[in-house]
Amino acid sequence: MFLQQFQMTKGHYEKDMFSHTGTVLSCDHTFRTSKPIGVTREDGKFVKQFENMFLALNKYGEVLTWRFTKSTSSLEIEDILKELKIRFDKAGITLKMVVVDDCCHVPNLYERIFPGVKVKLDLFHACMRIVQTFPKSDSQHKKFSGEVSMIFCRDDDLNDERSMSTPCPEEIEVNIERLLLVWQEKLNGETMHQIDNLSKHVRKGCLLDIPEGCGREMNERLHRHLNRSLLCGVSKIGPELAIAVMTCALYAWNCKRIGKSIHNKRTTPVVPVETLKLDNNPTPLHTASYTQQHMKPTSAWSTSAVTEKRCCSVIIPSVQVPGGSTKTVEGIKTETVLNHIIQRVLYLQDFFTSIKERYKNKSLDLIAFLWSTGATKGDLIEGESKLNVMGIDLTPQHSDNLARNLAGLNLTVDKVIRDGNCFFRAVARQLGKYLILHSEQMKGHYTSLGLGKSEKEDCEKLRTLFVGEVS
């Protein structure tokens, strides 16, 4: 169903990505998302197809183009860069700067396609090459990582994250000297070697005048976003499905980044891609198919030589659909069911996003919690018993924790009496508050169930409905 829907909407996704441009291009290869992509041969052997994923972003972090690749060779991305040049020319935009992780090895490629462009070193990789040599087990690792990223900030840039372009080479070298003055005794030989390599890039001007947004913070956010996609939660996935999943993930990312600077924290909704209007006779910027655009064909992959093996069976319960119920996949492959599924998913996403934005504790990750399928009730009880080795009643502590966490959402505990109906009473009270803010249609459904009279009567009615449902 997902692939069928994607085939109908991929033109919308393509048009949306072609609408993004920029004067600064940040190019990067990521490795984790491409690991499970491949096909299973007839002899049962899984053939891995890709090693990397190439991404090109503007200074706002919007993805302008991307492709799964077998290596970091420039030959695999040259054609999509040329198509990007055509897009910029049609929009009347001149690319001024390209930020890459190997600035001294690939300048000819970018200068040939984008004449006059400046090629700079990506700050994310510049920092990571140093930070990765510092032991993670050291309690000062996080502090050292933060101070390394600050050497690219101007003296008058006092924000937590870089809000100005990078300073001149002399000022960066002074910042490096300050870093060494504080940390030199704790740095090993490899760390000093990486700092020395960075100084060489600084003196060459590879880090001069890189604008805000093209740096470590944006790359880390994009990598976290991709790591939450389905591609990082599977062991095997076919190329076609991988492209569809990645297209949707990057579309959602771009929706949240449109016109934003790195310091703009406002929540941005993901607009359904179907709302984008397509021209009757669109003229594509490239002649390749959508699959070829994001996966350069090689002799290693041939759809006729391999078949994708199903690794699991699916038990389909009886599903209510318009006109009755069904127990077959074909029976639920309807536009109505698909629209319902997409609508529910969007509602859930909006709900979790709103909670995350309102919650003050930055360690909360609702999505990660929901996908933690290994955490069962028994695990939680066992963990609680291990912590409470003295057998103390922790109810007051739990109440305090609940009150503190609710305060982060600007909420308080609304206590109900403990009379055996406390759950139904709490639901009835909450529904009463909820309906004040919602439509007459919702209120009509509420009253059709015999609810909406008084808290006591609603409590009894909810219990009756529940018993009737489970008996």
Summary of the structure (lengths in Angstrom):
residues: 471
radius of gyration: 27.2
end to end distance: 34.5
largest distance: 77.7
contacts: 1213
relative contact order: 0.10
helix: 51%
strand: 9%
